[in-house]
């Protein structure tokens, strides 16, 4: 299974690595899930490093170790690989929802795989518009249980 992950999902995994999201990400290779994202994810997460450290009560070393383990599971792409036409399609999908998510939608369209997001506003807005390249944590868990 190939999936694009957005910063909302990675943020959740970093806050609670023992959660379902954390478990899926940290064990993705063993679960036969290939995770992809764009470089924007690192930038977005970086803005919240101190908030994550404070909320989860990590010391700096613990946080950087966990961040390394999470990022190691994700194949990152630079946004420049995505053709202009795909960016235009992505803009059409997110323009009135949240333009901050355009990179994740563009990568999903470019790779022709689903986006895993925990952002309910994004999920609901895209679903309402007919965007069918979305998945949820629950759908991933169900898919993994079906593969056992």
N, C-alpha and C positions, 0 to 999 in steps of 0.2 A: 504494500500500500504506500503510495506517495502522497504527501500532504505538505502544503505551504502553511507555516505557522506565523501568526502575527504576534506583536509585542504583548498583547493582552494575555495570551497563553503563556509566553515565556515569563512574564511578570508573575503570574500565578505560580508557576513551577519554582521560581526563585523564592517566593514568599513561603511556600510550603512544599518542599520536595517530596514529602510523604503523601501528598494528595494524589488523587487519580491522575491529574494532569502531570504532576511531577514524576509519578511512576511511569507513565507512558513515555514521557520524554527521556528520562534517564535510562530506560530499558528498551528504547525504540529499536535498536539494532537486533536485540534478541526477540523482539516481537515482530520483526520483519516489516517495520515501518521506516520509510525514508522521509526525513524531515528536511524542508527547504525553507529559506527565507532570504530576504534582501538585507543589504548592509544597514539600511535604515533601522532595522530592529536593534542593532547594537547601539546606535545613536539614541534611540528612544529610551532604551533600558538605562543607558548611562545617565540620563537626566534624573533617574529615580534611584540611583545606587544608594544614596544616603537614606532615603525613605525606606527602601527594602531592608537595609542593614538595621535601621532603628526599629522598624516594625517587627522583624523576625528575630531581633536581638542577636544578630551575628556579630562576631568580631571581623575585622577587615580580612584576615586570612581565610576564615571560614567562607565568607561571602565570595571572595575571588576564586576559591577552590570550587565552590558550587557553580559559580558562573562559568568557569572553565569546563566543568563536566557537562553542563547543559549545552553550551555552545559547541562542544565537541560532537554532539549528536546531530547537529544541524549543518547542512551544506548551505553556505552563504553565496549569494550571487550579487554582483554589482548591478545596480539598476541600469547601467549603460548598455547591457546586453539586450534589453527589451526594446523592440522596434517602436518607433513613434506611433504607428497605427494602433498598437496595443495600448499605449498610454492614453490615446484618445478614447478608445473603448472603455478603459478603466475609469477615466474621468466621467464619462457618461453614467456609469453605474454609481459612483460615489459622490458626484457633484453636490447633491442636496442632502447627503447623509453625513459624510466626514471625509474631507479631502486628505486628511492626515493618513488615511488608509489606502491611498491610491497605489502605493508601491506593492502592497500585498495583493491587491486585486490584479494589478498588472502582471505580477509574477505568476499568479494562479492562471490567468488567461494565457500567458506566454507558454507555460509548461503544460497547460490543459489538464490541471489537477485541482483538487478541492482545497479550499482555504479553511483551516481550523481556527476558529475565533470564539472567544468567550464574550465578545462585545455584543451585547444584546441589541443595542441600537443599530449597529452595523448589520448584524444578522437579520433582524426583522426588516430593516429598510431594503436590504438586497433581496430578501425572499419575496417581499411585497412586489418588487420590480421584476421578479422572475429569474433572478440570478441563481443558477442551479449548481454552482461550484462551491458549495459550503458544506461543512460538517461540524458537528458538535462533539464535545467530550463523550457524551452518552452514546452517540452513534459510533464512535471509535471503539468504545468499550464493548458495545453489542457486536460489532464486526469482529473484534478479537475473540469474543466468547464463541462466536459462530465458527471460528477457524480452529477451535480446539478439538 
